[in-house]
Amino acid sequence: MSRERVVVGVDVGTTSMKAAAFALNGRSVGEASVVTCWDVGAGGEADMDVERLTRDFIDLVAELVETTGTQCIGIGITGMAETGVVVDEYGAARHRAFAWFDQRGAAELDDLPPSIRDAFAGATGLALKAECSLSKLLWLQAQGFTINAGDVWLNAQEFLGFRLTGTRATEPSLASRTALWDQDGRPWTQALDLIGVSEDFIPPFVAAGTSLGVVGDGCPESMRGAVVTVTGHDHLVAAIGSGAVGSNQLFNSCGTADVLVRSVPWVIDADSRAQLVAGGLSVGRHALGGHTAVLGATRFGLVMERVMAMLGVHDHAQRAHLVDAWRNEGSGNEGSGNDVVSVSEPGGWVNEVRVSLHDTCSPNQVVAAAIDYGIHSMRGCLETMTSVTGPSDQVIAGGGWAQLDGVLRAKGSLLADLSRSTVSQPGVRGAAAFAGIAAGMTDEELTRELASHVQPPRQYPQQEKQKETVS
């Protein structure tokens, strides 16, 4: 009896590594996850052994396939950006992989010559912050680390792809987060010169959905023969997995991190990249071939999580009851008439939310203040984004908070023609879709399947008026 053929998507996340198997018609067959293991130092430093990550990855996928009794024909890998390793000519990782949020290298970035600091945002599309991979390479060199001839840089997902297939490759959207790549389409020689390497330090580009090869004999039998593709930065792949698969679309990932992903079918010029970065956004290659991605983020989800925790509300139905009471009536912080509560956050993206109660107030008013604050923050992000990209053709929201009608209505007052995606694990679904392409399915088949999870847009009060504000 033949086994059902599936593709597997894996999301290598900061907190956990999630995998899901999908039948070729898009039906979910099974899911599994494992904690992402970081070693944390006394000063908050965080890094990992990538060989352990590889073992956990292989065990996770093999167990999923064996438990579901299926035949895996393709594996797509997405996940966090910036985390990676220098790999020597024999295929060994030469150091531990730093977490993207690890701040080692911040001092080295601060000491860069003014000419490089001034050119940084326009060339890389990134802020001059320690999250980029370059900062960790500069820190390693300050500790006496030497990059040798034949060494290459691989992001964590690219390293996993290499371990499965033996192919060293760079996925464009992940390269965009390293600060080693000029978004005009070439390695950034100023960065490469800083660390004393040639352009060969970055392996050849291989786009999401392109096979790196098949899983070899060193892996469990249940995985062997499956084609492997590295699908790119998790936020971008989640947008695709949610159905945002076209040009000029805006995707809002409504999780704890509230992320805006705008796709445009052109390369944004250096001056505009610098303008977007100055406004708190980033610019890089999209996992969609031939597209640029503009990313912005607000603290909407974090604020909502903290406010709900403060109120002792964790149940979905209770949350829905509170957020459904929100109304945009044209007064107060952003329209709810809430003048007895204010919500704020300190600078620097620390995990802190401040709620000030100016008088006796109800839980509804506290939640309304949090929503108002989130909408106000999103407006500023959108104004910066659309000043360069122009308005989008379609807006799709996905993630946990988007499943609450009150949150969707609040965002719909700002985002015209807002649709909702019902996909629960968009990152793994997007990665699996690319695995399907690598295994021989057509883009058209997968586009239809992904788009089927997007609900038609609704109309909300003041929608058109708000759209004019940010277009």
DRENZA-196703 format. One record per residue (C-alpha): residue in one letter; z, x, y. Coordinates in steps of 0.001 Angstrom, whole numbers, padded with zeros to 6 digits, always signed. Example, Ala and Ser with C-alpha at 12.3 -4.5 7.8 and 13.67 -1.06 7.14 Angstrom:
BEGIN
A+007800+012300-004500S+007140+013670-001060
end
This chain:
BEGIN
M+000000+000000+000000S-001079+001521+003323R+001474+002006+006063E+001036+000496+009521R-000386+003005+011992V+001660+003580+015146V+001775+005741+018241V+005114+007107+019426G+006177+007589+023020V+009082+009880+023860D+010886+010082+027211V+012870+013316+027543G+015395+012113+030104T+018293+013717+031897T+020874+011606+030054S+019111+010794+026811M+015880+011278+024918K+014342+007923+024027A+011555+007241+021534A+009681+004095+020553A+006931+003354+018061F+004171+000879+018902A+001537-000725+016719L-002011-000263+017966N-001963-003759+019497G+001032-002798+021652R+003707-004503+019553S+007017-002628+019521V+007911-001510+015997G+011147+000414+016531E+013261+002442+018953A+015676+005370+018745S+017516+007692+021115V+019682+010790+021215V+021850+012285+023952T+020264+015107+025961C+022629+018033+025460W+023411+020097+028565D+025958+022884+028790V+027840+022507+032068G+029544+025447+033773A+032723+025545+035823G+030734+025352+039052G+028594+022420+037922E+025725+024578+036625A+023762+022821+033888D+021325+024290+031386M+020215+023885+027790D+018853+025708+024777V+015248+024477+024505E+015176+025275+020797R+018013+022789+020314L+016065+020282+022424T+013097+020876+020120R+015171+020269+016991D+016619+017074+018475F+013111+015924+019436I+011671+016511+015968D+014643+014858+014251L+014398+011847+016576V+010673+011237+016029A+010789+011922+012289E+013731+009545+011793L+012004+006817+013822V+008787+007065+011805E+010587+007263+008474T+012932+004373+009302T+010060+002101+010329G+007987+003099+007313T+004922+003683+009474Q+002152+006261+009804C+002325+008122+013122I-001142+008961+014453G-000169+010054+017965I+002830+011325+019959G+003028+011175+023765I+005726+013099+025610T+007002+012306+029105G+010263+013071+030844M+012065+014865+033637A+010184+017374+035763E+011185+020832+037063T+013130+021824+033905G+011304+024531+031964V+011270+028072+030610V+009400+031355+030695V+007770+031832+027277D+006738+035262+026023E+003472+036165+024340Y+005028+035552+020909G+006120+032009+021814A+009840+032592+022355A+011725+031121+025300R+013179+034001+027320H+016086+032126+028914R+017918+028812+028900A+016293+025866+030651F+017987+024814+033882A+018554+021153+034703W+016365+019926+037539F+019499+019101+039546D+021062+022560+039043Q+021406+024230+042438R+020856+027828+041371G+018177+029343+043560A+019124+027475+046735A+020275+030687+048429E+017097+032487+047403L+014982+029705+048894D+016945+029935+052135D+016115+033660+052304L+012355+033186+051984P+010215+034568+054825P+009481+032064+057630S+005772+032097+056806I+006432+030778+053296R+009095+028311+054412D+006717+026898+057023A+003841+026553+054535F+005953+025210+051661A+005734+021436+052204G+002046+021385+053111A+001060+023517+050119T+003319+022119+047404G+004000+018563+048577L+007716+019217+047964A+010799+019706+050095L+012223+023216+050203K+015086+022386+047843A+016549+023902+044693E+015157+021163+042420C+011765+022911+042177S+011156+025315+039275L+010433+028193+041673S+014058+028227+042817K+015287+028919+039266L+012727+031699+038807L+013868+033324+042050W+017497+033073+040917L+016668+034647+037544Q+014968+037549+039267A+017969+038023+041542Q+020015+038454+038345G+017657+041195+037136F+015273+039079+035033T+011719+040484+034829I+008649+038400+034037N+006374+040406+031725A+002629+040464+031255G+001691+037698+028844D+004589+035448+029840V+003820+031856+030859W+005760+028973+032396L+006135+025789+030345N+007913+022632+031441A+010282+021218+028790Q+007709+018640+027634E+005011+021291+027548F+007303+023512+025467L+007794+020663+022989G+004031+020173+022810F+003637+023908+022196R+006224+023878+019419L+004431+020997+017689T+000859+022267+018031G+000878+025930+019072T-001048+025152+022283R+000175+026431+025640A-000921+023983+028332T+000089+022659+031744E+000084+018957+032602P-000924+018494+036290S+001847+016121+037427L+004490+018453+035981A+002837+021470+037618S+003166+019599+040914R+006968+019794+040648T+007167+023561+040109A+006216+024754+043646L+003842+027178+041913W+000784+024990+042517D-001083+024277+045751Q-002010+020585+045803D-005466+021474+047099G-006223+022429+043498R-005230+026032+042857P-002153+028116+042080W-000104+028811+045211T-000568+032550+045494Q+002289+032999+047970A+004745+031669+045374L+003185+033668+042538D+003383+036835+044632L+007085+036205+045255I+007840+036377+041536G+005225+039027+040814V+002903+037138+038490S-000802+036401+038271E-002481+033024+037949D-002306+033448+034164F+001417+032636+034420I+000342+028982+034581P-001502+027936+031385P-004721+025886+031626F-004447+022314+032852V-004668+019629+030154A-004561+016049+031464A-002352+013299+030075G-004089+011590+027176T-005849+014776+026062S-004852+016073+022640L-003155+019483+022447G-003800+019452+018716V-001998+017981+015732V+001541+018418+014452G+001571+021331+012054D+003248+022258+008766G+006495+023391+010398C+007503+019770+011077P+008581+016985+008708E+005799+015443+006665S+006166+012096+008467M+004942+013729+011702R+002207+016015+010390G-001341+015295+011464A-000359+013215+014497V-002149+014222+017696V+000131+015326+020526T-000303+014865+024270V+001974+015772+027162T+001797+012806+029504G+003575+014001+032648H+006368+013216+035083D+008516+010306+033894H+008334+008200+037084L+004539+008281+037044V+004289+007511+033339A+006781+004652+033767A+004528+003203+036461I+001611+003283+034033G+003741+001859+031213S+004697-001017+033503G+001052-001912+034102A+000366+000009+037323V-002785+001587+035931G-005209+001204+038842S-006054+002961+042087N-004199+002114+045301Q-001238+000540+043529L+002438+000722+044408F+005066+000665+041674N+008752+000147+042378S+011030+001359+039588C+014208-000654+040129G+016835+001306+038242T+019873+003256+039417A+017294+005465+041086D+015050+003122+043063V+011699+004910+043105L+008424+004033+044839V+005276+005458+043229R+002058+005073+045203S-001245+006045+043575V-004248+007019+045701P-007662+008092+044353W-008003+011163+046561V-006310+014476+047373I-004041+014134+050402D-004561+016967+052886A-001921+019607+053657D-000941+018269+057089S-000400+014787+055682R+001588+016213+052766A+003863+017972+055243Q+004236+014720+057206L+005244+012814+054065V+007719+015495+052982A+009281+015497+056458G+009836+011761+055959G+011699+012324+052684L+008816+011779+050232S+006944+014069+047849V+003274+014419+046912G+001630+015659+043715R-000908+015017+041012H-000623+011672+039244A-000680+011292+035475L-003725+009091+036174G-006659+011474+036214G-008176+012124+039646H-005269+010495+041496T-002514+011682+043796A+001007+010278+043557V+003275+009802+046562L+006906+009388+045536G+009733+007993+047602A+013246+006994+046630T+016069+004943+048047R+019654+004412+046900F+019160+000658+046371G+020023+000746+042666L+022978+003097+043074V+024419+000962+045887M+024025-002184+043773E+025630-000530+040733R+028637+000668+042739V+029139-002627+044552M+028978-004594+041306A+031469-002189+039705M+033785-002602+042689L+033642-006373+042203G+034204-006035+038449V+030835-007655+037691H+028986-006167+034710D+027524-009216+032953H+023830-009951+033609A+024456-013642+034285Q+027217-012896+036793R+025026-010364+038584A+022182-012869+038711H+024474-015522+040197L+025556-013200+043022V+022147-011779+043933D+020465-015181+043750A+022628-016266+046690W+020868-013736+048980R+018834-015263+051787N+016704-013563+054422E+017329-015684+057507G+016443-013307+060299S+019859-012080+061466G+022533-009564+060520N+021727-006106+059058E+018449-007275+057631G+018646-011030+057736S+021540-012486+055737G+023892-013084+058662N+026429-010789+057027D+028439-009260+059883V+031764-008786+058071V+030624-006170+055540S+028669-002941+055961V+027335-000580+053306S+026448+003064+053923E+026025+006388+052173P+026709+009935+053350G+023800+012360+053605G+022785+014865+050991W+022144+012431+048122V+025665+012646+046736N+026751+009856+044407E+028928+008137+046970V+028667+004660+048480R+030863+003401+051316V+031646-000295+051701S+033482-001325+054883L+035109-004744+055039H+035566-005838+058636D+037198-009178+057864T+037983-011490+054971C+034785-011798+052977S+033465-013176+049715P+031776-011337+046820N+028524-013023+047884Q+028775-011392+051313V+029465-007959+049823V+026426-008222+047551A+024292-009542+050426A+025276-006502+052508A+024243-004187+049654I+020869-005929+049325D+020338-005826+053092Y+021059-002117+053119G+018625-001504+050261I+015840-003453+051958H+016447-001574+055215S+016184+001775+053370M+013031+000701+051566R+011404-000321+054831G+011787+003188+056235C+010364+004759+053080L+007376+002401+053102E+006643+003014+056773T+006394+006755+056127M+004289+006259+052998T+001797+003780+054430S+001316+005843+057598V-000714+008182+055360T-001842+006096+052384G-002468+002756+054086P-001498-000538+052379S-001704-000851+048613D-003900-003305+046727Q-001150-004420+044345V+002636-004028+044105I+004462-004100+040763A+008226-003907+040278G+009867-002976+037000G+013203-001864+035638G+016573-003512+035223W+017219-004750+038748A+013706-006196+039032Q+014538-008627+036225L+016961-010446+038552D+015149-013108+040574G+017337-012542+043631V+016466-008846+043805L+012781-009604+043289R+012904-012214+046045A+014647-009756+048396K+012021-007091+047754G+009263-009683+047916S+010281-010389+051510L+009141-006842+052270L+006423-006191+049661A+003502-008605+049808D+001943-009888+046556L+004816-008525+044474S+004410-008812+040693R+007045-008134+038060S+006609-006095+034907T+008646-007250+031925V+008468-003927+030048S+011977-002762+029141Q+011196+000906+028392P+008178+001677+030608G+008388+005465+030219V+008097+005457+026439R+005444+002725+026540G+003378+004715+029028A+003727+007867+026925A+002692+005927+023832A-000345+004551+025664F-001509+008085+026415A-000849+008983+022769G-003187+006153+021822I-005906+007565+024068A-005411+011027+022548A-005705+009462+019087G-009042+007837+019938M-008277+004445+021445T-010127+003470+024617D-008694+003301+028111E-009919-000290+028387E-007962-001443+025315L-004740+000071+026591T-005240-001112+030154R-005541-004699+028940E-002404-004364+026812L-000318-002827+029629A-001552-005310+032223S-000508-008183+029951H+003137-007382+030755V+002711-007984+034503Q+003651-011446+035742P+001534-013024+038525P+002773-012372+042077R+004932-014914+043847Q+005019-015799+047512Y+008255-015269+049406P+009411-016309+052898Q+008379-013910+055696Q+006270-011926+053238E+003199-011566+055411K+005266-010796+058494Q+007070-008004+056637K+003824-006633+055254E+002547-006119+058799T+005646-004078+059560V+004903-001462+056904S+001111-001415+056770
end
